[in-house]
């Protein structure tokens, strides 16, 4: 997954504050075409946690279950968004280099919640755990995604 471009953070030099980045300076999530088609909605976005939801309806495979590929696609997106938000604190962007997932159970209806939390936030690499749960809070999928932080291309 290609990560979105990050705008350089705005610094508060004119107020005598050097190097401080406010939450308003962080990169903001913008849904891509696939995210929109899958019905993804952003609930929360910060360096500490990114949360999104997605309906099961419209994302089922031929047996009527939530498609594993849909889980991976939305999980990778949410994990990558979390990495890009962290990268934006350094004026960088992030690109995915590894993703793995274990499907624990599926869903036939309702909504899933996707939550990315950091395992490691470095200056070169980030690793996030991405949990996908159903309406009852049961774990459907556990993912881990690692992103490489890079200088933005001008």
C-alpha positions in Angstrom: 0.0 0.0 0.0 1.4 3.4 -1.0 1.2 5.8 1.9 -0.2 9.3 1.3 2.1 12.3 1.1 2.7 14.1 4.3 2.8 17.9 4.5 5.7 19.2 6.6 4.7 20.1 10.1 4.1 23.8 10.8 6.4 25.0 13.6 5.6 27.8 16.0 8.7 29.9 15.6 6.8 33.1 15.5 5.6 32.4 19.1 9.1 31.6 20.4 8.2 27.9 20.6 10.8 25.9 18.7 10.2 22.3 17.5 6.8 21.8 19.1 4.2 20.2 16.9 0.5 20.6 17.8 -2.2 18.0 17.1 -3.5 20.3 14.4 -0.1 20.0 12.6 -0.3 16.2 12.3 -1.3 14.6 9.0 -5.0 14.0 8.7 -6.5 10.9 7.2 -8.1 11.1 3.8 -10.0 8.1 2.5 -8.9 6.5 -0.7 -11.1 5.0 -3.4 -11.1 1.5 -1.9 -11.7 2.8 1.6 -14.8 4.7 0.3 -16.1 1.6 -1.6 -15.7 -0.5 1.5 -17.6 2.0 3.6 -14.8 2.9 6.0 -15.4 5.6 8.5 -12.8 7.2 10.7 -13.6 7.4 14.4 -10.4 8.5 16.0 -6.9 9.6 14.7 -3.8 10.3 16.7 -0.2 9.1 17.1 -1.4 6.9 20.0 -4.4 5.3 18.3 -6.3 5.2 15.0 -9.8 3.7 15.0 -12.1 3.1 12.0 -15.3 1.2 11.3 -16.5 -0.7 8.3 -19.8 -2.5 7.5 -19.7 -6.2 6.9 -22.5 -5.8 4.3 -20.8 -5.1 0.9 -17.6 -6.8 2.1 -18.6 -10.4 2.1 -17.2 -13.3 0.2 -19.3 -15.9 -1.7 -20.1 -17.9 1.5 -21.7 -14.8 3.2 -18.8 -14.2 5.5 -16.7 -11.1 5.9 -14.0 -11.4 3.2 -10.5 -12.0 4.7 -9.1 -9.7 2.0 -11.4 -6.9 3.1 -10.1 -7.4 6.6 -6.5 -7.2 5.4 -7.2 -4.2 3.2 -8.8 -2.1 5.9 -6.3 -3.3 8.5 -3.4 -2.3 6.4 -4.9 1.1 5.7 -5.6 1.8 9.3 -2.1 0.7 10.4 -0.5 2.7 7.6 -2.5 5.8 8.5 -1.2 5.4 12.1 2.4 5.2 10.8 2.0 8.3 8.6 0.5 10.3 11.5 3.7 9.4 13.5 5.9 10.2 10.6 4.3 13.6 10.1 5.7 14.6 13.6 9.2 14.4 11.9 8.2 15.8 8.5 8.4 12.3 7.0 6.0 9.8 5.3 5.7 6.1 5.7 5.5 3.1 3.4 4.5 -0.4 4.3 7.2 -3.1 4.3 5.5 -6.0 6.1 2.0 -7.1 7.1 0.8 -10.3 8.7 -2.6 -11.4 10.0 -4.3 -14.2 11.8 -8.1 -14.6 11.3 -9.7 -15.9 14.5 -13.4 -15.8 13.5 -15.6 -14.2 10.9 -18.8 -12.1 10.8 -21.9 -12.3 8.7 -23.4 -8.9 9.5 -23.0 -5.8 11.5 -20.0 -3.6 11.7 -16.4 -4.2 12.4 -14.1 -1.9 14.4 -10.4 -1.6 13.4 -8.0 -0.2 15.9 -4.3 0.4 15.3 -2.0 1.0 18.3 1.8 1.3 18.2 4.2 -1.5 19.3 7.2 0.5 18.2 7.5 4.2 17.1 11.0 4.8 15.8 12.6 7.3 13.5 13.1 4.7 10.8 10.5 2.0 11.4 7.1 1.8 13.1 5.3 -1.4 14.0 1.6 -1.3 14.9 -0.8 -4.0 16.1 -4.2 -3.8 14.4 -7.2 -5.4 16.0 -10.4 -6.1 14.2 -13.4 -6.7 16.4 -17.1 -7.3 15.8 -20.1 -5.5 17.3 -19.8 -7.6 20.5 -16.1 -6.8 20.9 -15.0 -10.3 19.9 -11.6 -10.4 18.1 -12.0 -11.3 14.5 -8.4 -10.7 13.3 -5.1 -9.7 14.7 -2.6 -8.0 12.4 0.9 -6.6 12.7 2.2 -4.0 10.2 5.7 -2.5 9.9 6.2 0.7 8.0 9.5 2.4 6.8 9.7 6.1 7.5 11.1 8.1 4.7 11.8 11.7 3.7 9.0 13.1 1.6 9.7 13.5 -2.1 9.5 17.1 -3.1 
